[in-house]
Amino acid sequence: MTDSLNFLNTLPKFSVYDNIPAAYTSHRFSHFALTDALIKEAGEKQQPILHFWTTSPYVILGMMDTKLPFLSDALQVFSSYNYPYLVRNSGGLAVVSDEGVLNFSLIFPEKETRLSINDGYTRMHQIIQSAFSPFDEQIDAYEIPDSYCPGEFDLSINGKKIAGIAQRRLKGGIAIMIYLSVSGDQQQRAEMIRTFYDVGLKQKETKWDFPTIRPESMTTLEQALNHSITVEDVKERIKAVFTEATVVLQEGSFPPSIHASYMEGLEKMIKRNQKMLPQPT
């Protein structure tokens, strides 16, 4: 284990939420409500968590996307691609999720000492880097400004973005969340989001900063590594980082506390989307 993964020495056991019951995946907002429930659970039980999930094709909008001056017109772009859309309960900008994209969260309990923003991002970067250490390619962490949802800790290979990282804090816990473009048509994903902003702005100046997307700035793990890779492969590689560090991975359970928090989060997501989107999706 590298020095950068030494934090795992103090966390001997993680609960893993991977094969999740339909009761917590059936609604289009389910994964976001469940993430919040798991953050709360990690804080209350002082139990770190790994959360894996994928979706059918969706565009996941950030709250800032709803500020586009021609939002209604822009949303029609997604309809033309047959992609439903929703507004997530955290910041940032639009990303694409489908069967070729793995969403993964590291969820830690927090007591008096809070994990710094940079330390959280660094932990995720190092875990992903370690998961793919058998390959020769280096996974870098810096902003790819002409990608969709650019950020300081974008992960890239040879200058092309493969993943974006975000964080969400609730009382008692923090989630470091990543989407990994594993396979599929990343050029189409990026082209769709590029068109969304073109239509949504129509060259109008705004006080918000939206990216000018160049689809060539993004790729998938499969393309970047020139190796056939599935979402299941990636999950197993990530889990192996923990087991090789002698961390015990136990299957996560769904006690009443998680169910209550999930239902509360689901209701908040429903109200958020009704308020922020100009029309039903």
Helices and strands as residue ranges (DSSP letters): G 3-10, E 13-17, G 22-24, H 30-45, E 49-53, E 58-61, G 63-67, H 71-80, E 85-87, E 95-97, E 101-109, H 117-131, E 140-141, E 155-157, E 160-170, E 173-181, H 186-201, G 215-217, H 221-225, H 231-244, E 248-251, H 256-276
